[in-house]
Every structure is written in structure tokens, then in C-alpha cells.
Amino acid sequence: MDATTVLADVTGSIATVGYGLAAIGPAIGVGIVVGKTIEGVARQPELAGRLQVLMWIGIAFTEALAFIGIATAFIFGA
């Protein structure tokens, strides 16, 4: 079996791998947002309500990146 035959047998879509890599960024981003919110509440507990609202907005924007990644996987993977 030579190299040409082996390369001809490789088939499939790399979109799932691409989405998996694209999901790493939002996961790290959500972790940072939640961690910083916990630090802020620990420093000033009276701002917990405001910080929680800002945390959810930050998580929503960060998760938008994951949605863009999965949409790209469907668009270019098909």
C-alpha cells in the first residue's frame, strides 16, 4: 500500500473538529466572566445583584461565539 492509496481512503467532514476547537474559546470566556463576578461579589457583597446581571450579559455575548461556531460548522460542513 503506497501513500496515494492511504490518502484516497480518508473521507469525512472536519467541521465537527472545527466546532470542537471553536467551543474552547467561549468555555474559557465564560469561566473568566463567572470567576471575576465571584471575585467582585467577594470584595463588595452589596453589588451582587448588579454584578450578576452583568455576568449574565457577559455570558450571553460569550456564548454567541459558540453559536457562530456551530452555524459555521453547519454552513461549511454540509
Summary of the structure (lengths in Angstrom):
residues: 78
radius of gyration: 20.0
end to end distance: 30.8
largest distance: 70.0
contacts: 181
relative contact order: 0.18
helix: 87%
strand: 0%
